Amino acid sequence: MIKDIHLHLSHYIFLLSILIMGLVSYAFFAPFPDRQFGVVILTSILYIIWGIAHHHLEGSLHAKVMVEYTLIALLSIMILRGVIYR
């Protein structure tokens, strides 16, 4: 795993940047639930795109991988929607 992280360090830094920007934007828009939800949607879409691009470049892109990233993103959206609009 350490070797994989070292080989694709720029990929993981980019993913971390997406997630940190999503978290910062989510906190920034705390008084505006609709904008917070927009941030969640955008971050999820970028996460899916990152996953597809990463696995494409790695040579391991399959439908199963695409479904996995999409389901994780949808689960995150559903959970955070419940948190935002409680």
C-alpha positions in Angstrom: 0.0 0.0 0.0 2.8 2.4 0.8 4.4 1.7 -2.6 1.0 2.4 -4.3 0.7 5.8 -2.4 4.2 6.7 -3.4 3.6 5.9 -7.1 0.4 7.9 -7.2 1.1 10.6 -4.7 -0.1 13.4 -7.0 -3.4 11.5 -7.5 -4.0 11.3 -3.8 -2.9 14.9 -3.1 -5.5 15.9 -5.7 -8.2 13.8 -4.0 -7.3 15.2 -0.6 -7.5 18.7 -2.1 -11.0 18.0 -3.5 -12.1 16.7 -0.1 -10.6 19.5 1.9 -12.1 22.2 -0.4 -15.4 20.4 0.0 -15.1 20.4 3.8 -14.1 24.1 4.0 -16.9 25.1 1.6 -19.4 23.0 3.6 -18.4 24.9 6.8 -18.3 28.3 5.1 -21.9 27.8 3.8 -23.2 26.7 7.2 -25.9 29.4 7.4 -27.1 28.4 3.9 -28.4 24.8 3.8 -29.1 24.8 0.0 -25.6 25.9 -0.8 -24.2 23.3 1.6 -26.1 20.7 -0.2 -24.8 22.0 -3.5 -21.2 21.7 -2.1 -22.0 18.1 -1.2 -23.3 17.3 -4.7 -20.3 19.0 -6.4 -17.8 17.3 -4.1 -19.4 13.9 -4.8 -19.3 14.5 -8.5 -15.6 15.4 -8.3 -14.9 12.3 -6.2 -16.5 10.1 -8.9 -14.6 11.8 -11.6 -11.4 11.5 -9.7 -12.0 7.8 -9.1 -12.7 7.1 -12.7 -9.7 9.1 -13.9 -7.4 7.5 -11.3 -8.3 4.0 -12.2 -8.2 4.8 -15.9 -4.6 6.0 -15.6 -3.8 3.0 -13.4 -5.3 0.6 -16.0 -7.8 -0.9 -13.6 -11.0 0.8 -14.6 -13.9 -1.5 -14.7 -17.7 -1.1 -14.4 -17.5 -2.5 -10.9 -15.1 0.3 -9.9 -17.3 3.0 -11.4 -20.3 1.6 -9.6 -18.4 1.5 -6.3 -17.4 5.1 -6.5 -20.9 6.2 -7.5 -22.5 4.2 -4.6 -20.1 5.7 -2.1 -20.9 9.2 -3.4 -24.6 8.6 -3.3 -24.4 7.2 0.2 -22.5 10.3 1.3 -25.1 12.6 -0.4 -28.0 10.8 1.4 -26.3 10.9 4.8 -25.3 14.6 4.5 -28.7 15.6 3.2 -30.1 14.2 6.4 -27.6 16.2 8.4 -28.2 19.4 6.5 -32.0 19.3 6.4 -32.7 17.6 9.8 
